[in-house]
Amino acid sequence: MKTVIDFIGPYLNRCQNEKRLSKDTVKAYRLDLYQYRDYLCEMKMKSLKPKQVTKRMIQEYIMYLNEKFAAKTVKRKIASLRGFFSYLEDEDLFDINPFLRLHLRIKEPRTLPRVMNLDDIDKILRAVYANRIELSYDTFEQGRGHLADFIHYRDVLVIEMLFASGVRVQELCNIKKDDIDFVNYTIKILGKGDKERKVYFGNSAVLAALAKYMQHKKIVGFDSDYLFVNKFGQKLSPQAVRNLVTKYTHIAGIDKNVTPHVFRHTFATLLLEEGVDVKFIQEFLGHSSISTTQIYLHISEQKGREILAQKHPRSKLQIMCD
């Protein structure tokens, strides 16, 4: 009879070809299940059959994960394993699915998203706009001057788009030219779970950056279907965007760990502070549940307390208890 490990490949194939899950989702499942495979090998259970898996074995694996990873990561890995075991159950490989008798409550520490203020954004924008690559005349004659201009305007647009739209870094890299509606100033975004939504980019500065970038992309002869490409004309990677954000944060002199996702948090928080309804922000961010978006309410409440502490007229009255 086949082992538990033998069924990992067929399950991933089903996720990709039958359930048509996104590449990123299948990649995450593969990472988590291969880790479970390695654990079984490490524990000398390589030949473990599905019917031999017990509730206690699952609990021991969860304890193993808790020693290595944060609570949020552990919950994701357990969810991947639970899905795999549901597949084994559907294939009639269990008498009783051990997960059915397992009640888990992994408490995550409550942390508020890291955000920037408008002054931080201003410094980063100034840094990327001012950072022009200086090239010699000979280099320009070899065609590299146009490439330098292309990279400059690409970097400008990446930063502008992160702040303007609040998209995830993977979503940014997946934008194609055909996804852009220049009439209504919208971009079609394919988010988590292959859910489509539209983001807006009608700000004049963003439009100008987009026009400059598209112009120089054409000059250097890059004809990729993807909007953002690297210096070789290939699709820009999420890691390249992270490196780009780190670079300009450093140039701006900001002593914070700024990532593309911090731009997303900042986008949501500043909109909320401007009075935008949380339901609209939920739609902009592509959250399936408004409870996910409501975490930004706590940040706004914190800002509200700071404002009242500093601006409330009671602070002008010099009467207090002895």
Sequence and secondary structure as in RCSB ss.txt:
>XXXX:A:sequence
MKTVIDFIGPYLNRCQNEKRLSKDTVKAYRLDLYQYRDYLCEMKMKSLKPKQVTKRMIQEYIMYLNEKFAAKTVK
RKIASLRGFFSYLEDEDLFDINPFLRLHLRIKEPRTLPRVMNLDDIDKILRAVYANRIELSYDTFEQGRGHLADF
IHYRDVLVIEMLFASGVRVQELCNIKKDDIDFVNYTIKILGKGDKERKVYFGNSAVLAALAKYMQHKKIVGFDSD
YLFVNKFGQKLSPQAVRNLVTKYTHIAGIDKNVTPHVFRHTFATLLLEEGVDVKFIQEFLGHSSISTTQIYLHIS
EQKGREILAQKHPRSKLQIMCD
>XXXX:A:secstr
   TGGGHHHHHHHHHHTS   HHHHHHHHHHHHHHHHHHHHTT TT  GGG  HHHHHHHHHHHHHHS HHHHH
HHHHHHHHHHHHHHHTT  SS GGGG                HHHHHHHHHHHHH      HHHHHTTHHHHHHH
HHHHHHHHHHHHHHH   HHHHHT BGGGEETTTTEEEEE GGG EEEEE   HHHHHHHHHHHHHHHHTT   S
BS B TTSSB  HHHHHHHHHHHHHHTT  S   HHHHHHHHHHHHHHTT  HHHHHHHHT SSHHHHTHHHHHH
HHHHHHHHHHH GGGG      
